[in-house]
């Protein structure tokens, strides 16, 4: 091992390590990094199908299912039998990397567990207080408890473009993947369902037009490493007033890369200095005409690194776990690692969960662009991208790979993405439905006509 990999390995505590992660590819990477004699990694996507509660509702439902499973790690069951076969005395270190990292995970000693206070920062009812504490300019917002007439509450925050409403369960269950978010334009009735199970807090803020973007990085014990800002492909569901979160992609068309990265560094430094924060973080928001406006905070590493090979993701997870423990490798090593993780790979990857699909037919197709419209193409040498559909606990998972140098326009990916999901509905029978471009973006030009001012 050389470079960051050796530094990370040398910083890990002595002893056996049990890892619980999401995918088999990542499990293999953990065991290859740490050695199979020392490490056993269990992938939750390897759970027998008969044990899953299918279908799972939304990304939040999948995460809640995984949290419930890991919380029962000491009780009899599939996961416990896998763990105890490697570590019957339950003396190994337990690693549960982001985005899993549940509050409860049995009695094994945890490595890199998030502090409860940092976990709470993701709660939508406190995030605006976080922005104020960090000195980050934000949009006005309003928080209340349901039941309330959200149309009346929305009028207090609407700046003329509409309202975005997000729900947070009172019991503190995780909310992720755009679940529990609705929007409506001025003069339209709110799209929030009238009947909701359980008790909820509601947060309302103005509907902002511009480019959805993510600022992110890693707070080390003695410094902050920022990652390249990324475009978030967030598509309005025009037929139901919700959102489809299709992933994050690197995008050189983010106009002020330097300014956005400087903003991420300031946020990371403020987290460190004012809250004693350590570990990965991300700030989602909108690059508007007046600058970057934050909307959500994640106190963890996110799926923004999903396009990187699993062996690189595992190294960044390790740096994150060590940072939370106050064990730091050099800033230069983490910067080198982050450069490898977020390197340009010549392709964009989008994801989307569908609740239904045709049971027959090909599950993998190539496509090429005819103008701004993707059409199927069976010839791999001429294909500009590929769609792959496979079963998942949420129903069906679509993965769309788009070659960057063959996109029909330069600029943001969000305005092109609805046509890709429309092709999936036509070919695979999925139910993504009527999707629109991110608010304020369209295909009329390759770049937006403004330069954001980063405050």
N, C-alpha and C positions, 0 to 999 in steps of 0.2 A: 504494500500500500504506500502511496505517496501523497504529498500535498494535503488538502483538506481531509481526505479520507483517513489518513493516518492520524492527523490531529484529533479528529472526532473519535476514532477508536481508542486512542490513548487516554482521552478524557472520560470515557465511560467507566462507571464503577465496576469493581471486581465482582464476578459471580455470573450465574446463568441468567438469561433474559428470556422472558416469555412475551411475545408480541401478539396482539390481537388487532388485525387491520381489515380493511374492506375487501381487497382483491387478492386473488391467488398470485398474480404477477408481482404485487408488492410483497407478499409473504415470501416468495422465492428470493427477492432482492434482499430482504432483511436477513435471511439465513445465509446467503452468500456473503454479505457484508460482515456479519458477526461470527460466522462459522457454525456449521450444523451441530457440532459437539457442544456449543455454548448456547445456541439460540434455537427456539422453536417458535415459528410464526403460524398463527391460525387465521385463515381468511374467512370472513363471514359470508362471502359469496359461495363458499363451499358447503354451507349448511344444507343438509338434506331437504329437498323440496317439501316433504311431508311435514316438516316442523315449522315452516313459514306461515305467517298469517297473511294469506294472499286473498285479494289484492291489497297492497298497502296504499294508503291515500296520501299522495304527494311526497315530496322530499322530506318534509317534517315527519310524516308517518314512518318512513323508512328509518330515519335517524332515531325516532322514539323506539322503534322495534329493536334496533341494535343496542340502544341504551338499556332497555329492559333485559335483553339477553345477557349483556355484560354484567349488569347489576346482580344477576343470579349466579355469578361465577363460582360461588362456594356451594351452591345447591346442586343436587343431582340433575344431570342433563347432558346434552350433546357437547356443549362448549366445555363444561367442567370435566367431562371424561377425556376430552382432547388435551386440556391443560394438565390434568393430574397424571396422564400417561408420561408426560415429560418431567413434571415437577410434583411428585406425589406428596412431598413434605411442605409444599407451598412456601418455599423459602426464596424463590427466584425473584428478580426484579420484574415488575409488570410494566410493559409499555403499551399504551393505547393512543396511537398518534392521531392528530387532527385528521378529519373533522369529528371523529368519534369522541374521545376524551370525556366519558360520562362522569357524573358526580360520584356515582358508586360503582365499585368494581371488585367486590370481595375483599379478602383480608391480606392479599399479597401486597408487599411494599411497592408503591408506584414511583416511577421515574418520570419527571416532567409533568406532573399533574398541575392543571391550572388552579390558581387560587380562586376560591368561590367568589370573591369580590370582582375579579377580572371577568369571570364567566357572566356575572350579573350585568356588566357593562353592555352586553349584547341585547339586553331587554329593551324593547322599543319604548318603554315608558321612562327610561332614564337616559337614553342616548343624547337627548338635547341638553340635559344637564352636563353630560360629558363634554359636548362641544363648548359650552360656556366655560367649564373648568379649564379646558385646554386653550381657550382663547381663539377658537375656530369660528369664523363667521358662518351663520346658518340661516335658513329660512324660518319664518315664524311657524309655530305649530300649536296644536291644541290636543290635550289628553283628557279622556273622560272614561267612564265605565258604561258599558251597555247594560240595559237598553236605554238608548237615547235616539232622538231624531238626528241622524248624522247629516242630513241635508241642511239643517239649521246650523249645526256646528261647523259644517264645511264653509258656510258663508263667511265665517270669521277669519278663515285663512286663505280663501280664494283670492288670488291676485289678478284674476281675469282669464286664466288659462284652464282652470278646473281644480280638482281636488284629488289627492292620493290618500287613501285610508288604509291603515294597517292594523291588524288585530294581534294582541298578545294575550294568550290564555292566562288567567289569574293564577292557575296552578304552576306556572313557570315552565311548562313543556317547551322544548325547543321549537323555534320557527325558522325555517331555512328554505332556500330555493324559490323565493318569491311567493311562498304560500301565505295565505291570509292577507293579501294585498289587492285592493280594488281602486278603480279610478272612475271619475266621471267628469264630463265637460260642463261648462256653465249652461244652465237651463235644462240639463238632463237629470232624470231621477237617479239617485245613488244606486250603484250596482251591488252593494253589500247584501248578501242573503238576509231575508227577513227573519228566518229561524236559524239560530246557531246553538249547537249543543255546548254546554258548559258556560262558565262565566269568562268574560273577556274585557280587557282594557282596549280602548280604541285611540289611535293616534292619527291626527289629520294634519296634512301640510299641503302647500300649494303644489299643483302639477307643474313641474318645471320642464321647459323645452330646451333641448340640447343633447349632448352626447353622454350617455351613461358611461362612467369610467371608474376604475378602481385604483386607488393609491395604496401601496402596501410595502411592508418591510419587516425587519427583524430587530427588536431591541435587545442588544447584548448587555452584559453587566457593565461594560465600559465603552459603549458606543451604539450607534444606530446604522444599520445597513439598509438602504432602500432598494426596492426592486423596480424594474421598468413599469411605468403606469400602463394599464391595459384597458381596452374597450370592453365594456360589458354588453353582450348582445341580449337586450331586454326588449321583448316585442309585446306591444299591447294586443290583447285578445279583443278584437273589435266586436265579437258576437257575445261576449259575456262580461266585459268590463274588468278583466283581470290581466295578469301578465304571464308570459312564457319566458322564463330565464333560461337562455340557451347556452350559457357559458361565457368565458372571458377569452379574449384573443389579443396577442400583441399587435400594435397598430402604430406604425410610424406617422399616420395621419393625425394622431393626437398632436395638436398644433404646437403646444408649448411643453415639450417633454421635459426640458430643464426646469421650468417653473413648477410643473406638477411634481417632479421628483423632489424639488426643494420643499414643497409643501408637505410631502410625505415625511421628509427628514425633520421638519419642525414639529409635526404631530408626534412622531416617534420620540423626539427629545422631550417634548412636554409630558408624554406618558411616563417617561423614565423619571423626570425630575419632580413632577407634581404628584405622581401616584405610585412610584416605585415599580412601575410595570417592567416586565421582562418577557420576551418571547415574540412570536409572530403576531402581526396585526394587519388589518386592512380597513380602509375607509371607502365605502361606495358612495357615489354621488353623481351629480350632473355637471358637465362643463357647459355653463350657460354663457350668454353674451356678457355677463358681468363677472365671470370667473367660476371657479369650482365651488359648488355648494354641496356639502355632505348630506347624506341621507341615513346611512346605516354604518354600524361599526361591528367588526368581527375581531374578537380577541383570540385569534388563532391563525394558523396557515390555512389557506383556502384552496379550492379546486383550480385556482389560476395557474398552478404548476402541473395540471393534469396532462398536458401535451409532452412533458419531459419523460425520458425513460425512467422506469421505476427505480433503477439503481441510483439515479440522481435525486429523485424525490425522497428516497430513504435517507440520504445524507442530509438533505435540508431538514427533514423531520428530526434527525438526530441533533443538529445544531439548535433547533427550536427547543427540544427537550432539555438539553444541557443549559441553554440560556435561562429557562424557567427555574432550573436548580441553582442558578448563580455560577455555573461553570462555563467559562467563556473560552472559545478558541479565538484566534486573532481575527480582527476585523478584515484584514487582507484575505484570509482564507475563506471567510464567509462571502466576501465580495466575489472572489473567484468562483466559488460554488454557485452563487446566485446567477453569475454571468452564464454558466453552463446550463443551469436549469431553465432560464428564460431566453436562451439563444433562439434566433430566428431559424425555424426548421422548414421554411418554405411552404407551409400548409397551415390552414386554419381548421380547427375542429369545433363543431357545434354538437350539442346534445339536446334531446328532448324526450320526455316521457309521454307516451300515449296510453290511453286506457283500452283501446281496441285496435285490431288489425285483422286483415284477412288471414285465414289459417293456411291457405295454400299459396303457391307461387314462390318465386325467387326472393330471398331475403337480402340480397346484395346486388346493387346495380351501379353502373357508372353513368355519369351524365356529362354533358357539355353545354356550354352557354350558346344560345341563339339570341343575340342581343342581351337583354337583361333577364331572359327566361331560361331556366335549366331544362333540358330535355334528355331523355334516356339515351345512352350510348354504350353499346355492348363491346366496343373496341377499346381495350385498355390503352392503346397508344395515342388515341385521340381524346380520351376522357379528361375533363377538367376537374373532376371530383368523383366522389363515391358516397353512396348511401348504404348503410348497413343497419338492419333491424334484427333485434334479438329479444327473447323473453326476459323479463325482469320482475322482481317482486312488485313493482308498480304497474305491471301490465306488459308494456313493450318499450324498449329503449332504442331510440334512433340515434345513430352516430353519423354525422355528415362531415366529410373531409373535403376541403376546398383548396386546390392548388393556388397559392398566392399569386404567382406570376401569370395565371390564366383568368383572373377575375375580369369581368367586362368593364369595370371602372376602377380607378384608384380612389382610395378614400376609406370611408367607414364601411364596416361589414353589415351593420344593422339594417340598412335599407335593402340590402340584397337578400337577407336571410328569410323573409316571409315566403319568397318564391321557392326556396329550397324545401321548406316544410310543406308547401302546397304540393310540390312534386311527390313528397312522401305520401300525402293523402291520396293522390291519384294512383300511385303505383302499388303502395302497400295497404291501402284502406285504413290508414291511421286517422285519428280524429283531432288533429291539431287545430283545424278550423280556420276562421277568418283572422289572420294576423296582419298587423300594420307595422310600418316603420316606427322606430323610436320617435317620440314626440319632438317635432321641430327639425327632423332630418328626413331627407328624401333623396332621390336619385337625380335631381336636377343639376347637381354639380358634384365634382369629386371631393371638394373641401367646403366646409361651412364658411360663410363670408365674414367671420369675425375672428378676432384674436382674443382669447380669454385673458382676463386680468386676474392673476393669482394673488389673493390677499394674504 
